[in-house]
Amino acid sequence: MSTSARRSDPPAAGTVTVSTGRRTAYLIVLVVIPLVAPAAAVVAVWGWGIGPRDLVIAALMYAVSIFGISVGYHRLLTHRSFRCRRPLRIALAVAGGLALQGPVSLWAAEHRRHHKYADRPGDPHSPWAYGDSGRALLRGLLHAHMVWFYTARRRSDRRHWVPDLLADPDIRWLDALYPVTAAASFLLPAAAGGLWAGSWAGAWSALFWGGLVRYAVVHHVTWSVNSIAHTFGDREFDTRDSSSNVWWVALLTFGEGWHNWHHAEPTCARHGVRKGQLDASARLIRMFERVGWAHDVRWPDPRRMAARRGPAADDIEPSGAGP
C-alpha cells in the first residue's frame, strides 16, 4: 500500500457530517477523560492503594463490558457470526452499551465501514492514514487509537451501513435508551460498592474504580485492536490490509486481538483459530450454543483457513472448528 494511497481523501459515500458541538463532546468524553482517568488511578494507587472490594467490582464491570463489545456489539450484531434468542440478544447489546462506546447501531456502522475500507482511504481509524515513515506512523497510531473521534469531520451513516439493525425494534429501543445505559454503567458499580461497604465512601470509591477507571481501561484496551493490531504482530492469513495478531491485546480483549483471521473471515465466530490462541469470547459463544441459547454459529472452516493461509502459517496446525 503506497503512502499516496493512504493519504488520499476518503470516500464521502455512506458518511454524514459531524457538528462542531458533537466533535467537542467526543474530544472530552473519548479523548480527554480516557487520558486523565488512568493518570488519576496511578495517583490513587500510589497514595491510597485499591482495596479488594473495588478490585472485584471493577473486574466484573470490565468483564461485562469487554464481553458486551466482543460478543454482543461485534460478533453478534455487527458481523452476525451467530444467532440467539431475543432475551440473550438484548442482554448482550445492553452489556455492550455498558462499555460506553456509543449506541450499538453507530458502533456497528463505524465497524462495517472499517472492514470495507480497512487500511485504505475511507477507513475511519487506520494507523496508516498518514504514511509509513516513523513520524507519520506515530501520528497514525494516535489517530487510530483515539484522536480520530475528534478529528473526523464525517462519521458513518447508520442508514447506509446498518439498515438491518435500524429495522430491529429492539435495537431502536436500545439506541433511544442509550443515555440510561450509560448512566447505569456508573451507577451500578457505585450502588454495588455502597451496599457492599454499607457507606457512601464505598459507593464513591467503587464509582471511581469500577466506573471511571474501568471505563478508561476498557476504551484503551479495545482501541488497541484498531491501533496496535493493525501495525504490529503476526499475520498468518492473507488479507488486503495490515490486520495482525497481538497476543497481549487478545488476552485483554477476550480474543479480539487475534485480528488477522477476523479480517480474513469477518463473519467467523472465533478469531483465535490456531493452537494456543485463547479466545474467551468464542468460548462464551460455544457455551451459549451448548445450552441452546445460540444457534447457526459460524465456526472456522479448515478448508477456508487453508485457502487463506499465508507463509507465516505454513507450520501451524488449526485448532479445529470450535474452541
PyMOL commands that set and color helices and strands:
alter all, ss='L'
color gray80, all
select helices_A, chain A and resi 3-6+20-47+52-78+86-97+104-116+134-151+158-161+163-166+169-176+178-197+200-230+247-252+259-264+280-290+302-308+311-313
alter helices_A, ss='H'
color red, helices_A
select strands_A, chain A and resi 15-17+83-84+154-156+294-295
alter strands_A, ss='S'
color yellow, strands_A
deselect
rebuild
show_as cartoon
